[in-house]
Amino acid sequence: MNPMPVVMYLMGLEAAHELLEPLGFRKVPHPQGVGSSLYLGEEAVLHSTGLWYRGVLYHRPKERFYRAPLPPYPPEVHPEAEPLPFPEGLAHFRPFLLAYEEEVRRLRGEGRGRHLKRLPPGARRHVRDWKAFFGGEGEEA
């Protein structure tokens, strides 16, 4: 099961629609000037190439989880990062992602249905995993 391509795409939509700041993130330039901005949350850091939460990094290009300190920030992975089994990394992220989705629903007043219908092919093939991870949420419009 890998819901993360859908998670990352949807978080990218929130960034594009300037919704991450109302969701508790602060936008800052990447310290190395690499690609997109960083979004700093209370216990999370989002970049277009990764999501870090409480000592665990999801690295989007490799679709892997690592136990890793910050900095460096994505797209870099700390040289001493410890690879984690995918299910363990996903379980670590679960409370954060469930709370995040609840906040999105509260802020938008709707589920993810219409956004899930417009995913790019790379994320679209993971919709079933995303729905299973979130208990079928997002199917309503």
C-alpha positions in Angstrom: 0.0 0.0 0.0 1.4 3.4 -1.0 -0.9 6.4 -0.6 2.0 8.9 -0.5 1.9 9.9 -4.2 -1.7 11.1 -3.7 -0.9 12.7 -0.3 2.0 14.6 -1.9 0.0 15.7 -4.9 -2.9 16.9 -2.7 -0.5 18.8 -0.4 0.9 20.4 -3.5 -2.6 21.6 -4.4 -3.0 23.1 -0.9 0.4 24.9 -1.5 -0.7 26.2 -4.9 -4.0 27.4 -3.5 -2.3 29.0 -0.5 -4.1 26.8 2.0 -1.1 25.5 3.9 -0.7 28.6 6.0 -4.3 28.3 7.3 -3.4 24.6 8.0 -0.6 25.6 10.3 2.4 25.8 8.0 4.7 28.8 7.4 6.2 29.2 3.9 9.9 30.0 3.8 12.5 29.9 1.0 14.6 26.8 0.8 17.9 27.6 2.6 19.9 26.3 -0.4 17.5 27.9 -2.9 16.6 24.4 -4.2 13.3 24.2 -6.1 10.1 25.0 -4.3 9.7 26.7 -0.9 9.7 24.8 2.4 6.5 24.7 4.5 7.3 24.5 8.2 4.6 23.1 10.5 4.8 22.5 14.2 6.3 19.0 13.8 6.4 18.7 10.0 8.3 20.1 7.1 7.0 19.9 3.5 8.9 20.3 0.3 7.8 19.2 -3.2 10.3 16.3 -2.9 9.5 15.2 0.6 7.7 15.3 3.9 9.4 15.1 7.2 7.4 14.4 10.4 8.9 13.9 13.9 12.2 12.4 12.8 11.0 10.5 9.7 11.4 11.6 6.1 9.3 10.5 3.2 11.5 11.0 0.2 9.3 11.3 -2.8 11.8 10.7 -5.6 12.7 7.3 -4.2 9.3 6.6 -2.6 11.1 5.6 0.7 11.0 6.4 4.3 14.0 7.3 6.4 14.7 8.0 10.1 16.5 11.3 9.5 17.4 14.5 11.3 16.9 18.0 9.8 18.7 19.7 8.2 19.5 19.0 5.4 16.1 19.6 3.9 14.5 17.7 1.0 15.5 17.1 -1.7 18.6 16.0 0.2 18.6 13.0 2.6 20.8 13.2 5.6 23.9 11.1 5.0 23.3 9.2 8.2 19.6 8.6 7.5 18.4 5.1 8.3 16.1 3.5 5.7 12.8 2.3 7.3 10.5 -0.4 6.0 7.7 1.3 4.1 4.9 0.0 6.4 6.8 1.3 9.5 7.3 4.8 7.9 3.7 4.9 6.8 2.5 3.9 10.3 4.6 6.7 11.8 2.9 9.3 9.5 -0.6 8.0 10.0 -1.6 10.2 13.0 -0.3 13.3 11.3 -1.9 12.5 8.0 -5.3 11.7 9.5 -5.3 15.0 11.5 -4.1 16.9 8.4 -7.0 15.5 6.3 -9.5 16.4 9.0 -8.2 20.0 9.0 -8.5 20.1 5.2 -12.0 18.9 5.4 -12.9 21.4 8.1 -11.2 24.3 6.2 -12.7 23.4 2.8 -16.0 22.1 4.1 -15.8 19.2 1.7 -14.0 15.9 1.1 -11.5 15.1 -1.6 -13.9 13.6 -4.2 -13.5 16.2 -6.9 -9.7 16.4 -6.4 -9.2 12.6 -6.6 -10.9 12.6 -10.0 -8.3 15.0 -11.5 -5.1 13.4 -10.3 -2.2 13.1 -12.8 -1.5 9.5 -13.9 1.4 9.0 -11.5 -0.8 9.6 -8.5 -4.0 8.3 -10.0 -2.8 4.7 -9.8 -2.4 5.1 -6.0 -6.0 6.3 -5.3 -7.2 2.9 -4.1 -4.3 2.8 -1.6 -5.1 6.4 -0.5 -8.8 5.5 0.1 -7.8 2.3 2.0 -5.4 4.3 4.2 -8.0 6.9 5.0 -10.8 4.4 5.4 -12.6 5.3 2.1 -12.7 9.0 2.8 -12.8 11.5 0.0 -15.2 9.6 -2.2 -17.9 12.2 -1.8 -17.7 15.4 -3.7 
